[in-house]
Each structure stands twice: as C-alpha cells, then as structure tokens.
Amino acid sequence: MYNTYHAKNLLLRWPLDHVFHTDHFKLVRIDRGPAWGSDHFPIFIELSLEAGAEAEQEEPDTTRTEEEQVNEKIEDGKQHPDE
C-alpha cells in the first residue's frame, strides 16, 4: 500500500487512492510515481488477464454494511452519471 495523498506535505500523507479490478486479472506490479504538481501521487499498475485467475485470488472480507454502502454508491452513480 502506498501513501498517495498528500504529495505536497510529507506529514499529511496517507493511502487515499485505490485501484480496483475484477478477479479476472492478476496484479503483476504496482508503483507510486513521483510528485508531478498534483496533491496526489500517480499510481501505475500492470495487470495480466489470465484464465482461471479468479480461482487463485482471495476475495476480501466485507461486512454487510460495507456491501450496502458499495451498492448504494453504484446505484447513485447510475442515477447521476455526469457528476
């Protein structure tokens, strides 16, 4: 896990940004790039599309509350796609 925010202040950094992918892909590499003017660091990922990858990867444990929050955000995104 990389601290991706705040690129401009060393004391206020924490891992804010995330990359999500389906379990059809396997993570090959992840790196944090150098600060380039934004208050977020760039994240570079390399994924590999592999048959059977979903069988090799654990699905993260989630609570019912977390699943409900995710579903609400997905529905909200569908209703307000331009926001």
N, C-alpha and C positions, 0 to 999 in steps of 0.2 A: 504494500500500500504506500502510495506517495502523497506527501503534502502537496496539494495543487493550488492552494489559495492560502495565503496572500503572498504573491510573488514579490511585492514591493516592501514587505515588512517581515523580517526574519522572526520576530517574536509572535506574530499572529498567524502562523501557518498551521493548517490542518488539512486532512484529506476530504475535500469538499466535492470534487468532481468524480464522476463514476463512468464506466463504460459497461454497457450491458450487451450481451449477445445470447442467441439461442444455444441450446446444448448440442446443436448440430456442428458447432465449431469448437475447436480446441485452441486455447491460448498458447501461442508459440513464444511471444515476447511482449513485454510492456516496459516502456521507459517514459520518464518525465523529461521533457525538453527544457532548454534554458529559458529564462525570462526574456521576453521579447517586446515588452511595452504594455502588456495587459496586466491586470492584477491576478490573473490565473496563469499557471504554467501550462504549456501544451502537453498533451498525453499522446504518445504514439503506441499503437498496438498492432501486432501481427497475429492474425488468426489463420487457422487451417481448417478448411471444410473437409471433414472426414466421415466416411460411412461408419456408423457404429459409435461415434464419439459420445453420444448421449448415454450409452451404457457404461462408459468409463468415468463419467463425471458425477460427483455428488450434487444433488440439488440442495441449496442452502435451506436450513430450517427457518420456517417463518411461523409467526403466530397468526391466529385467526384475525386479530386486529390489523396486523400488517397486510394481510391479504385483502381485507376490506378496504384499507386505505389505497392500496395499489389499484384495485378495481374501480374505486371512486375517481381516482386521477385519470384512469384510462377513459372512463365514461365522460368525464368533464372535457378531456381532450377531444373526444369525438364530437361533443356538442359545440365546442368553441375552437375549431381547428386553426383559426387565424391569430389566436392570442399567444 
